[in-house]
Amino acid sequence: MKECRLACELTQKEVARRLGVSQPVYNRYEKGICECTYLQLSRLCDIFDVSADYILGRQDY
């Protein structure tokens, strides 16, 4: 997720706001400490304009 966020030139705070979570919660998602919900994964795909498989590391593009 961090790679996607940086490619989109977004801060953790901006992504967290779009997801409707706090920045510390998003930080935990990015570090893999906790998992986001299916709905949040879907929103991340929209924010970063990538597939869920890409975010999950199952696809290279």
mmCIF file of the N, C-alpha and C atoms, coordinates in Angstrom:
data_MODEL
# 
_entry.id   MODEL 
# 
loop_
_atom_site.group_PDB 
_atom_site.id 
_atom_site.type_symbol 
_atom_site.label_atom_id 
_atom_site.label_alt_id 
_atom_site.label_comp_id 
_atom_site.label_asym_id 
_atom_site.label_entity_id 
_atom_site.label_seq_id 
_atom_site.pdbx_PDB_ins_code 
_atom_site.Cartn_x 
_atom_site.Cartn_y 
_atom_site.Cartn_z 
_atom_site.occupancy 
_atom_site.B_iso_or_equiv 
_atom_site.pdbx_formal_charge 
_atom_site.auth_seq_id 
_atom_site.auth_comp_id 
_atom_site.auth_asym_id 
_atom_site.auth_atom_id 
_atom_site.pdbx_PDB_model_num 
ATOM 1   N N  . MET A 1 1  ? 0.814   -1.184  0.000   1.00 0.00 ? 1  MET A N  1 
ATOM 2   C CA . MET A 1 1  ? 0.000   0.000   0.000   1.00 0.00 ? 1  MET A CA 1 
ATOM 3   C C  . MET A 1 1  ? 0.861   1.253   0.000   1.00 0.00 ? 1  MET A C  1 
ATOM 4   N N  . LYS A 1 2  ? 1.970   1.186   0.703   1.00 0.00 ? 2  LYS A N  1 
ATOM 5   C CA . LYS A 1 2  ? 2.820   2.374   0.764   1.00 0.00 ? 2  LYS A CA 1 
ATOM 6   C C  . LYS A 1 2  ? 3.301   2.762   -0.631  1.00 0.00 ? 2  LYS A C  1 
ATOM 7   N N  . GLU A 1 3  ? 3.708   1.768   -1.405  1.00 0.00 ? 3  GLU A N  1 
ATOM 8   C CA . GLU A 1 3  ? 4.168   2.031   -2.775  1.00 0.00 ? 3  GLU A CA 1 
ATOM 9   C C  . GLU A 1 3  ? 3.070   2.716   -3.590  1.00 0.00 ? 3  GLU A C  1 
ATOM 10  N N  . CYS A 1 4  ? 1.854   2.242   -3.470  1.00 0.00 ? 4  CYS A N  1 
ATOM 11  C CA . CYS A 1 4  ? 0.725   2.844   -4.187  1.00 0.00 ? 4  CYS A CA 1 
ATOM 12  C C  . CYS A 1 4  ? 0.482   4.273   -3.714  1.00 0.00 ? 4  CYS A C  1 
ATOM 13  N N  . ARG A 1 5  ? 0.498   4.454   -2.409  1.00 0.00 ? 5  ARG A N  1 
ATOM 14  C CA . ARG A 1 5  ? 0.242   5.776   -1.832  1.00 0.00 ? 5  ARG A CA 1 
ATOM 15  C C  . ARG A 1 5  ? 1.278   6.779   -2.308  1.00 0.00 ? 5  ARG A C  1 
ATOM 16  N N  . LEU A 1 6  ? 2.543   6.387   -2.276  1.00 0.00 ? 6  LEU A N  1 
ATOM 17  C CA . LEU A 1 6  ? 3.606   7.287   -2.712  1.00 0.00 ? 6  LEU A CA 1 
ATOM 18  C C  . LEU A 1 6  ? 3.516   7.578   -4.206  1.00 0.00 ? 6  LEU A C  1 
ATOM 19  N N  . ALA A 1 7  ? 3.154   6.571   -4.997  1.00 0.00 ? 7  ALA A N  1 
ATOM 20  C CA . ALA A 1 7  ? 3.001   6.774   -6.442  1.00 0.00 ? 7  ALA A CA 1 
ATOM 21  C C  . ALA A 1 7  ? 1.891   7.780   -6.741  1.00 0.00 ? 7  ALA A C  1 
ATOM 22  N N  . CYS A 1 8  ? 0.880   7.816   -5.875  1.00 0.00 ? 8  CYS A N  1 
ATOM 23  C CA . CYS A 1 8  ? -0.237  8.756   -6.040  1.00 0.00 ? 8  CYS A CA 1 
ATOM 24  C C  . CYS A 1 8  ? 0.038   10.094  -5.351  1.00 0.00 ? 8  CYS A C  1 
ATOM 25  N N  . GLU A 1 9  ? 1.220   10.203  -4.737  1.00 0.00 ? 9  GLU A N  1 
ATOM 26  C CA . GLU A 1 9  ? 1.628   11.424  -4.038  1.00 0.00 ? 9  GLU A CA 1 
ATOM 27  C C  . GLU A 1 9  ? 0.623   11.832  -2.958  1.00 0.00 ? 9  GLU A C  1 
ATOM 28  N N  . LEU A 1 10 ? 0.214   10.847  -2.165  1.00 0.00 ? 10 LEU A N  1 
ATOM 29  C CA . LEU A 1 10 ? -0.720  11.082  -1.072  1.00 0.00 ? 10 LEU A CA 1 
ATOM 30  C C  . LEU A 1 10 ? -0.037  10.820  0.260   1.00 0.00 ? 10 LEU A C  1 
ATOM 31  N N  . THR A 1 11 ? -0.480  11.512  1.291   1.00 0.00 ? 11 THR A N  1 
ATOM 32  C CA . THR A 1 11 ? 0.014   11.253  2.638   1.00 0.00 ? 11 THR A CA 1 
ATOM 33  C C  . THR A 1 11 ? -0.867  10.185  3.285   1.00 0.00 ? 11 THR A C  1 
ATOM 34  N N  . GLN A 1 12 ? -0.374  9.606   4.362   1.00 0.00 ? 12 GLN A N  1 
ATOM 35  C CA . GLN A 1 12 ? -1.192  8.653   5.106   1.00 0.00 ? 12 GLN A CA 1 
ATOM 36  C C  . GLN A 1 12 ? -2.462  9.333   5.602   1.00 0.00 ? 12 GLN A C  1 
ATOM 37  N N  . LYS A 1 13 ? -2.344  10.567  6.027   1.00 0.00 ? 13 LYS A N  1 
ATOM 38  C CA . LYS A 1 13 ? -3.498  11.298  6.540   1.00 0.00 ? 13 LYS A CA 1 
ATOM 39  C C  . LYS A 1 13 ? -4.566  11.472  5.461   1.00 0.00 ? 13 LYS A C  1 
ATOM 40  N N  . GLU A 1 14 ? -4.150  11.758  4.227   1.00 0.00 ? 14 GLU A N  1 
ATOM 41  C CA . GLU A 1 14 ? -5.107  11.933  3.133   1.00 0.00 ? 14 GLU A CA 1 
ATOM 42  C C  . GLU A 1 14 ? -5.821  10.619  2.813   1.00 0.00 ? 14 GLU A C  1 
ATOM 43  N N  . VAL A 1 15 ? -5.075  9.535   2.747   1.00 0.00 ? 15 VAL A N  1 
ATOM 44  C CA . VAL A 1 15 ? -5.683  8.233   2.458   1.00 0.00 ? 15 VAL A CA 1 
ATOM 45  C C  . VAL A 1 15 ? -6.620  7.840   3.598   1.00 0.00 ? 15 VAL A C  1 
ATOM 46  N N  . ALA A 1 16 ? -6.187  8.040   4.821   1.00 0.00 ? 16 ALA A N  1 
ATOM 47  C CA . ALA A 1 16 ? -7.016  7.710   5.977   1.00 0.00 ? 16 ALA A CA 1 
ATOM 48  C C  . ALA A 1 16 ? -8.332  8.483   5.939   1.00 0.00 ? 16 ALA A C  1 
ATOM 49  N N  . ARG A 1 17 ? -8.271  9.761   5.602   1.00 0.00 ? 17 ARG A N  1 
ATOM 50  C CA . ARG A 1 17 ? -9.478  10.586  5.524   1.00 0.00 ? 17 ARG A CA 1 
ATOM 51  C C  . ARG A 1 17 ? -10.435 10.023  4.477   1.00 0.00 ? 17 ARG A C  1 
ATOM 52  N N  . ARG A 1 18 ? -9.902  9.643   3.320   1.00 0.00 ? 18 ARG A N  1 
ATOM 53  C CA . ARG A 1 18 ? -10.741 9.080   2.249   1.00 0.00 ? 18 ARG A CA 1 
ATOM 54  C C  . ARG A 1 18 ? -11.358 7.746   2.650   1.00 0.00 ? 18 ARG A C  1 
ATOM 55  N N  . LEU A 1 19 ? -10.636 6.984   3.478   1.00 0.00 ? 19 LEU A N  1 
ATOM 56  C CA . LEU A 1 19 ? -11.151 5.690   3.951   1.00 0.00 ? 19 LEU A CA 1 
ATOM 57  C C  . LEU A 1 19 ? -12.124 5.841   5.114   1.00 0.00 ? 19 LEU A C  1 
ATOM 58  N N  . GLY A 1 20 ? -12.049 6.976   5.793   1.00 0.00 ? 20 GLY A N  1 
ATOM 59  C CA . GLY A 1 20 ? -12.898 7.174   6.965   1.00 0.00 ? 20 GLY A CA 1 
ATOM 60  C C  . GLY A 1 20 ? -12.333 6.561   8.224   1.00 0.00 ? 20 GLY A C  1 
ATOM 61  N N  . VAL A 1 21 ? -10.995 6.473   8.271   1.00 0.00 ? 21 VAL A N  1 
ATOM 62  C CA . VAL A 1 21 ? -10.316 5.960   9.462   1.00 0.00 ? 21 VAL A CA 1 
ATOM 63  C C  . VAL A 1 21 ? -9.281  6.991   9.907   1.00 0.00 ? 21 VAL A C  1 
ATOM 64  N N  . SER A 1 22 ? -8.736  6.794   11.085  1.00 0.00 ? 22 SER A N  1 
ATOM 65  C CA . SER A 1 22 ? -7.688  7.699   11.561  1.00 0.00 ? 22 SER A CA 1 
ATOM 66  C C  . SER A 1 22 ? -6.360  7.352   10.887  1.00 0.00 ? 22 SER A C  1 
ATOM 67  N N  . GLN A 1 23 ? -5.437  8.285   10.922  1.00 0.00 ? 23 GLN A N  1 
ATOM 68  C CA . GLN A 1 23 ? -4.116  8.053   10.340  1.00 0.00 ? 23 GLN A CA 1 
ATOM 69  C C  . GLN A 1 23 ? -3.392  6.908   11.033  1.00 0.00 ? 23 GLN A C  1 
ATOM 70  N N  . PRO A 1 24 ? -3.449  6.798   12.376  1.00 0.00 ? 24 PRO A N  1 
ATOM 71  C CA . PRO A 1 24 ? -2.792  5.647   13.017  1.00 0.00 ? 24 PRO A CA 1 
ATOM 72  C C  . PRO A 1 24 ? -3.368  4.297   12.569  1.00 0.00 ? 24 PRO A C  1 
ATOM 73  N N  . VAL A 1 25 ? -4.665  4.238   12.336  1.00 0.00 ? 25 VAL A N  1 
ATOM 74  C CA . VAL A 1 25 ? -5.278  2.990   11.859  1.00 0.00 ? 25 VAL A CA 1 
ATOM 75  C C  . VAL A 1 25 ? -4.774  2.666   10.459  1.00 0.00 ? 25 VAL A C  1 
ATOM 76  N N  . TYR A 1 26 ? -4.754  3.665   9.580   1.00 0.00 ? 26 TYR A N  1 
ATOM 77  C CA . TYR A 1 26 ? -4.243  3.427   8.220   1.00 0.00 ? 26 TYR A CA 1 
ATOM 78  C C  . TYR A 1 26 ? -2.777  3.002   8.276   1.00 0.00 ? 26 TYR A C  1 
ATOM 79  N N  . ASN A 1 27 ? -2.001  3.615   9.149   1.00 0.00 ? 27 ASN A N  1 
ATOM 80  C CA . ASN A 1 27 ? -0.595  3.256   9.302   1.00 0.00 ? 27 ASN A CA 1 
ATOM 81  C C  . ASN A 1 27 ? -0.454  1.768   9.630   1.00 0.00 ? 27 ASN A C  1 
ATOM 82  N N  . ARG A 1 28 ? -1.339  1.254   10.486  1.00 0.00 ? 28 ARG A N  1 
ATOM 83  C CA . ARG A 1 28 ? -1.307  -0.182  10.837  1.00 0.00 ? 28 ARG A CA 1 
ATOM 84  C C  . ARG A 1 28 ? -1.633  -1.045  9.619   1.00 0.00 ? 28 ARG A C  1 
ATOM 85  N N  . TYR A 1 29 ? -2.552  -0.588  8.770   1.00 0.00 ? 29 TYR A N  1 
ATOM 86  C CA . TYR A 1 29 ? -2.851  -1.323  7.532   1.00 0.00 ? 29 TYR A CA 1 
ATOM 87  C C  . TYR A 1 29 ? -1.602  -1.382  6.661   1.00 0.00 ? 29 TYR A C  1 
ATOM 88  N N  . GLU A 1 30 ? -0.962  -0.224  6.500   1.00 0.00 ? 30 GLU A N  1 
ATOM 89  C CA . GLU A 1 30 ? 0.206   -0.139  5.629   1.00 0.00 ? 30 GLU A CA 1 
ATOM 90  C C  . GLU A 1 30 ? 1.353   -1.003  6.129   1.00 0.00 ? 30 GLU A C  1 
ATOM 91  N N  . LYS A 1 31 ? 1.505   -1.095  7.438   1.00 0.00 ? 31 LYS A N  1 
ATOM 92  C CA . LYS A 1 31 ? 2.583   -1.901  8.025   1.00 0.00 ? 31 LYS A CA 1 
ATOM 93  C C  . LYS A 1 31 ? 2.214   -3.371  8.141   1.00 0.00 ? 31 LYS A C  1 
ATOM 94  N N  . GLY A 1 32 ? 0.957   -3.724  7.852   1.00 0.00 ? 32 GLY A N  1 
ATOM 95  C CA . GLY A 1 32 ? 0.530   -5.108  7.944   1.00 0.00 ? 32 GLY A CA 1 
ATOM 96  C C  . GLY A 1 32 ? 0.250   -5.565  9.359   1.00 0.00 ? 32 GLY A C  1 
ATOM 97  N N  . ILE A 1 33 ? 0.099   -4.620  10.272  1.00 0.00 ? 33 ILE A N  1 
ATOM 98  C CA . ILE A 1 33 ? -0.180  -4.961  11.669  1.00 0.00 ? 33 ILE A CA 1 
ATOM 99  C C  . ILE A 1 33 ? -1.618  -5.420  11.832  1.00 0.00 ? 33 ILE A C  1 
ATOM 100 N N  . CYS A 1 34 ? -2.523  -4.819  11.077  1.00 0.00 ? 34 CYS A N  1 
ATOM 101 C CA . CYS A 1 34 ? -3.917  -5.267  11.076  1.00 0.00 ? 34 CYS A CA 1 
ATOM 102 C C  . CYS A 1 34 ? -4.453  -5.193  9.648   1.00 0.00 ? 34 CYS A C  1 
ATOM 103 N N  . GLU A 1 35 ? -5.569  -5.829  9.425   1.00 0.00 ? 35 GLU A N  1 
ATOM 104 C CA . GLU A 1 35 ? -6.143  -5.924  8.083   1.00 0.00 ? 35 GLU A CA 1 
ATOM 105 C C  . GLU A 1 35 ? -7.344  -5.000  7.942   1.00 0.00 ? 35 GLU A C  1 
ATOM 106 N N  . CYS A 1 36 ? -7.496  -4.467  6.745   1.00 0.00 ? 36 CYS A N  1 
ATOM 107 C CA . CYS A 1 36 ? -8.654  -3.620  6.474   1.00 0.00 ? 36 CYS A CA 1 
ATOM 108 C C  . CYS A 1 36 ? -9.836  -4.497  6.067   1.00 0.00 ? 36 CYS A C  1 
ATOM 109 N N  . THR A 1 37 ? -11.009 -3.912  6.079   1.00 0.00 ? 37 THR A N  1 
ATOM 110 C CA . THR A 1 37 ? -12.215 -4.634  5.678   1.00 0.00 ? 37 THR A CA 1 
ATOM 111 C C  . THR A 1 37 ? -12.288 -4.726  4.152   1.00 0.00 ? 37 THR A C  1 
ATOM 112 N N  . TYR A 1 38 ? -13.184 -5.562  3.678   1.00 0.00 ? 38 TYR A N  1 
ATOM 113 C CA . TYR A 1 38 ? -13.394 -5.683  2.234   1.00 0.00 ? 38 TYR A CA 1 
ATOM 114 C C  . TYR A 1 38 ? -13.803 -4.338  1.637   1.00 0.00 ? 38 TYR A C  1 
ATOM 115 N N  . LEU A 1 39 ? -14.673 -3.611  2.317   1.00 0.00 ? 39 LEU A N  1 
ATOM 116 C CA . LEU A 1 39 ? -15.114 -2.304  1.829   1.00 0.00 ? 39 LEU A CA 1 
ATOM 117 C C  . LEU A 1 39 ? -13.944 -1.330  1.760   1.00 0.00 ? 39 LEU A C  1 
ATOM 118 N N  . GLN A 1 40 ? -13.083 -1.346  2.761   1.00 0.00 ? 40 GLN A N  1 
ATOM 119 C CA . GLN A 1 40 ? -11.916 -0.466  2.738   1.00 0.00 ? 40 GLN A CA 1 
ATOM 120 C C  . GLN A 1 40 ? -10.943 -0.871  1.636   1.00 0.00 ? 40 GLN A C  1 
ATOM 121 N N  . LEU A 1 41 ? -10.782 -2.162  1.398   1.00 0.00 ? 41 LEU A N  1 
ATOM 122 C CA . LEU A 1 41 ? -9.941  -2.630  0.304   1.00 0.00 ? 41 LEU A CA 1 
ATOM 123 C C  . LEU A 1 41 ? -10.486 -2.119  -1.022  1.00 0.00 ? 41 LEU A C  1 
ATOM 124 N N  . SER A 1 42 ? -11.784 -2.191  -1.193  1.00 0.00 ? 42 SER A N  1 
ATOM 125 C CA . SER A 1 42 ? -12.419 -1.681  -2.405  1.00 0.00 ? 42 SER A CA 1 
ATOM 126 C C  . SER A 1 42 ? -12.164 -0.182  -2.578  1.00 0.00 ? 42 SER A C  1 
ATOM 127 N N  . ARG A 1 43 ? -12.272 0.555   -1.480  1.00 0.00 ? 43 ARG A N  1 
ATOM 128 C CA . ARG A 1 43 ? -12.009 2.001   -1.535  1.00 0.00 ? 43 ARG A CA 1 
ATOM 129 C C  . ARG A 1 43 ? -10.549 2.277   -1.862  1.00 0.00 ? 43 ARG A C  1 
ATOM 130 N N  . LEU A 1 44 ? -9.638  1.485   -1.299  1.00 0.00 ? 44 LEU A N  1 
ATOM 131 C CA . LEU A 1 44 ? -8.223  1.655   -1.608  1.00 0.00 ? 44 LEU A CA 1 
ATOM 132 C C  . LEU A 1 44 ? -7.953  1.431   -3.092  1.00 0.00 ? 44 LEU A C  1 
ATOM 133 N N  . CYS A 1 45 ? -8.615  0.448   -3.671  1.00 0.00 ? 45 CYS A N  1 
ATOM 134 C CA . CYS A 1 45 ? -8.469  0.197   -5.107  1.00 0.00 ? 45 CYS A CA 1 
ATOM 135 C C  . CYS A 1 45 ? -8.894  1.426   -5.903  1.00 0.00 ? 45 CYS A C  1 
ATOM 136 N N  . ASP A 1 46 ? -9.977  2.047   -5.495  1.00 0.00 ? 46 ASP A N  1 
ATOM 137 C CA . ASP A 1 46 ? -10.442 3.263   -6.172  1.00 0.00 ? 46 ASP A CA 1 
ATOM 138 C C  . ASP A 1 46 ? -9.471  4.424   -5.968  1.00 0.00 ? 46 ASP A C  1 
ATOM 139 N N  . ILE A 1 47 ? -8.993  4.596   -4.758  1.00 0.00 ? 47 ILE A N  1 
ATOM 140 C CA . ILE A 1 47 ? -8.068  5.690   -4.453  1.00 0.00 ? 47 ILE A CA 1 
ATOM 141 C C  . ILE A 1 47 ? -6.776  5.549   -5.254  1.00 0.00 ? 47 ILE A C  1 
ATOM 142 N N  . PHE A 1 48 ? -6.220  4.341   -5.288  1.00 0.00 ? 48 PHE A N  1 
ATOM 143 C CA . PHE A 1 48 ? -4.942  4.116   -5.936  1.00 0.00 ? 48 PHE A CA 1 
ATOM 144 C C  . PHE A 1 48 ? -5.075  3.718   -7.409  1.00 0.00 ? 48 PHE A C  1 
ATOM 145 N N  . ASP A 1 49 ? -6.296  3.458   -7.860  1.00 0.00 ? 49 ASP A N  1 
ATOM 146 C CA . ASP A 1 49 ? -6.584  3.037   -9.239  1.00 0.00 ? 49 ASP A CA 1 
ATOM 147 C C  . ASP A 1 49 ? -5.800  1.772   -9.607  1.00 0.00 ? 49 ASP A C  1 
ATOM 148 N N  . VAL A 1 50 ? -5.883  0.784   -8.723  1.00 0.00 ? 50 VAL A N  1 
ATOM 149 C CA . VAL A 1 50 ? -5.255  -0.515  -8.946  1.00 0.00 ? 50 VAL A CA 1 
ATOM 150 C C  . VAL A 1 50 ? -6.249  -1.604  -8.556  1.00 0.00 ? 50 VAL A C  1 
ATOM 151 N N  . SER A 1 51 ? -5.928  -2.841  -8.910  1.00 0.00 ? 51 SER A N  1 
ATOM 152 C CA . SER A 1 51 ? -6.794  -3.959  -8.560  1.00 0.00 ? 51 SER A CA 1 
ATOM 153 C C  . SER A 1 51 ? -6.529  -4.414  -7.125  1.00 0.00 ? 51 SER A C  1 
ATOM 154 N N  . ALA A 1 52 ? -7.482  -5.140  -6.567  1.00 0.00 ? 52 ALA A N  1 
ATOM 155 C CA . ALA A 1 52 ? -7.304  -5.722  -5.239  1.00 0.00 ? 52 ALA A CA 1 
ATOM 156 C C  . ALA A 1 52 ? -6.145  -6.714  -5.261  1.00 0.00 ? 52 ALA A C  1 
ATOM 157 N N  . ASP A 1 53 ? -6.009  -7.470  -6.348  1.00 0.00 ? 53 ASP A N  1 
ATOM 158 C CA . ASP A 1 53 ? -4.899  -8.410  -6.460  1.00 0.00 ? 53 ASP A CA 1 
ATOM 159 C C  . ASP A 1 53 ? -3.557  -7.697  -6.363  1.00 0.00 ? 53 ASP A C  1 
ATOM 160 N N  . TYR A 1 54 ? -3.458  -6.512  -6.936  1.00 0.00 ? 54 TYR A N  1 
ATOM 161 C CA . TYR A 1 54 ? -2.211  -5.757  -6.853  1.00 0.00 ? 54 TYR A CA 1 
ATOM 162 C C  . TYR A 1 54 ? -1.923  -5.354  -5.410  1.00 0.00 ? 54 TYR A C  1 
ATOM 163 N N  . ILE A 1 55 ? -2.928  -4.812  -4.736  1.00 0.00 ? 55 ILE A N  1 
ATOM 164 C CA . ILE A 1 55 ? -2.731  -4.399  -3.344  1.00 0.00 ? 55 ILE A CA 1 
ATOM 165 C C  . ILE A 1 55 ? -2.373  -5.601  -2.478  1.00 0.00 ? 55 ILE A C  1 
ATOM 166 N N  . LEU A 1 56 ? -2.970  -6.753  -2.764  1.00 0.00 ? 56 LEU A N  1 
ATOM 167 C CA . LEU A 1 56 ? -2.708  -7.960  -1.976  1.00 0.00 ? 56 LEU A CA 1 
ATOM 168 C C  . LEU A 1 56 ? -1.415  -8.671  -2.382  1.00 0.00 ? 56 LEU A C  1 
ATOM 169 N N  . GLY A 1 57 ? -0.728  -8.138  -3.400  1.00 0.00 ? 57 GLY A N  1 
ATOM 170 C CA . GLY A 1 57 ? 0.550   -8.730  -3.824  1.00 0.00 ? 57 GLY A CA 1 
ATOM 171 C C  . GLY A 1 57 ? 0.403   -9.957  -4.692  1.00 0.00 ? 57 GLY A C  1 
ATOM 172 N N  . ARG A 1 58 ? -0.766  -10.113 -5.298  1.00 0.00 ? 58 ARG A N  1 
ATOM 173 C CA . ARG A 1 58 ? -1.020  -11.302 -6.130  1.00 0.00 ? 58 ARG A CA 1 
ATOM 174 C C  . ARG A 1 58 ? -0.834  -11.013 -7.607  1.00 0.00 ? 58 ARG A C  1 
ATOM 175 N N  . GLN A 1 59 ? -0.545  -9.763  -7.954  1.00 0.00 ? 59 GLN A N  1 
ATOM 176 C CA . GLN A 1 59 ? -0.415  -9.351  -9.341  1.00 0.00 ? 59 GLN A CA 1 
ATOM 177 C C  . GLN A 1 59 ? 0.621   -8.229  -9.417  1.00 0.00 ? 59 GLN A C  1 
ATOM 178 N N  . ASP A 1 60 ? 1.397   -8.195  -10.490 1.00 0.00 ? 60 ASP A N  1 
ATOM 179 C CA . ASP A 1 60 ? 2.477   -7.219  -10.608 1.00 0.00 ? 60 ASP A CA 1 
ATOM 180 C C  . ASP A 1 60 ? 2.057   -5.882  -11.197 1.00 0.00 ? 60 ASP A C  1 
ATOM 181 N N  . TYR A 1 61 ? 0.832   -5.762  -11.675 1.00 0.00 ? 61 TYR A N  1 
ATOM 182 C CA . TYR A 1 61 ? 0.394   -4.490  -12.269 1.00 0.00 ? 61 TYR A CA 1 
ATOM 183 C C  . TYR A 1 61 ? -0.986  -4.131  -11.847 1.00 0.00 ? 61 TYR A C  1 
# 
